[in-house]
Amino acid sequence: MHINYDFGDLEAFLAVKETGSFHGAAAALNLSQSAVTRRVAKLEQALDTQLFERTTRAVNPTLAAKRLQARAEAILDDARETTRAMRDESVAFAHQRGALVTVATVPTVLSRLLIPALQAFRAADQPARLRLLDGSANEVAEAVAGGEADFGLCSLPTLEPSTLFEPLFDDRILLALPGAHPLAGQEAVALGDLKDAPLILPARGTGNRLLIDDALARARQPIVWTMEVGRSTSALELVGQGMGAALLPETVFSAPTQKVAKVRLQGLDIARPVGLLIRVGAAETPAVATLKQAIRTAV
């Protein structure tokens, strides 16, 4: 059964019943008299019954109006209670609604970029909770394109048509050496000088490995590697334990340490662009916008 009346029609009916006139009902509802008349007529048509007998001197409720009154009041009371409950719930959970920021990021930028940005974010009294999805540049791209993350922070991935990349800085690829290595104190080292140190490279298919292979091919400089490692942080740990030398992004070197020395590559200038990965058309909450700006400022 189709219901062709609304709460406003019931309110107009009850106001006329209470005041005994359409003029009084209009004043009580802050409406025009014609608007109240239309609403009552609409309700009468929907219920297929006459609710008021109109004369030049009075407006008298019919038996149907008397029967309807209790039901109309109950309907409106339920509607008001529902509205109050929803508003109270909205206020109670306002700190949670829309206050979750999900960032997909490559782990190597945590120390240099993301942690300072988060410190500024918290200092600005932002109450939003944060979810970090750490993974490779391709995994970050998939999370952003698929809507799992509000935005990403990574080296330039293979862009999806639905994403945009905003460059922030160039992250140089450096040579990580064990602190006790004879070449650790040098300003720059050629890869050919590493005859006594096993070479650790990023795993094939990763963005860092593609950059390194391309630079070596252009320089016509073949190398022999000993280990391939998926995560830069794992490669750094291997270097710290004296297992070899590794080609790593500068952002991996979070703090000076005696276990690992970073040295510039002689004759090779390799850098990866790092920036924000954004989904085209994605809604941006104030918390997301604030964190993005904190990241830009932290560069």
Summary of the structure (lengths in Angstrom):
residues: 299
radius of gyration: 34.6
end to end distance: 62.7
largest distance: 111.5
contacts: 895
relative contact order: 0.14
helix: 44%
strand: 23%
